[in-house]
Amino acid sequence: MQKYHILNPPERQSAAFEKYGIRSENVYLDKASGKNFERPAYQKMLKMVKKGDVITIKSIDRLGRNYGEILDQWRFITKDLSAGIEVLDIIILFI
């Protein structure tokens, strides 16, 4: 079974992940804004990701505040880390 790594915005999102059976120990929570990627939990999550893992996020804006940032993070996760991204409000798994 694949291990899920989750980039989770504030607690209002937690119920969505519970609904999908994602365990709380696999949730990485940063309370800071998504303006940059110096967020401690986000960086910790990226270090934990292994090839074939899936990062589940509530919405695409968790990866960045503009198109360029989102694309950069998307490429890093899918190409450099060889991990998948699942966006819950899009309902498509990208690997």
N, C-alpha and C positions, 0 to 999 in steps of 0.2 A: 504494500500500500504506500502511496506517495505521502510524503510529509508536506504539510502545508505551512507556508510562511505567510503571515498576513500583515499588511500595512494598514493599520487601523486608525482613523481619525477619532475624535472624542467619543465618549461612551455611548452616545446616541446611535452609533453604528453597531455596537456589540450584539444586539439582538439579531441583526441580519446574519452575522457570522455563526451564531448559535443555531440558527435555523438550518444552516448548511452542515451542521455537525462538526464545526471546526473547534478544536479544543483550545481552552484559554491559554495554555502554556505555549501555544503556537501563535499567539497574538502579540504583535509588537506595537506599542502605543507611544506616540509622541504627542504631547499636548501643545507643542509649539506649532506655529503656522507652517504651511508647506512652501514658504517663500524660497527656501533653499534646502539643500540635502545634507546639511551639517547636523541634522537631528540625530541624537544618540541612538534611539531605538531603530530608526531606519538604517543607520550604518551597521548596527549590530545584526539586524536581519540580513542585510546584504552579505555579511561575513559568514552567516550560517547557511546560506542558500547553496545547494549542491546541484549538479547536473540532474535534470529531470524533475526537480522540485517545482511547485506551482505557488506563485505569489497571488493571493486573492485580495482584491481591493474592492471597496464599495463603489467607487466611481473613478473615472480616468483622471480626474483632477488631483488625485492623491499622488500622481507621479510628477506633477509640475503645474505651474500657473500659466504657462503659455505653450504653444504648439512645439516650439523648439526644445524646451525642457522636457516635455513629455516624450518626444521622439528620442532624445538623448538617453533618458532613463530606460525607455522601452528597448532600445538597441543594446544597451549595457546588460540588461537583465536577460533578454532572449538570446543575444549573440555571445557576449563575453561570458556570462554565467551559465548559458545553455539551460535556462529555466523557463517555465511557462508563466503566463499572466492570465488570470481570470478576473474579469471585471463584472461584478454582480449586477450593475444596472444596465449592462449591455447584453449579458447572458450569452457570451461566446468565449470559448477557451482558445487562447492564442499561444501556440508553442513554436 
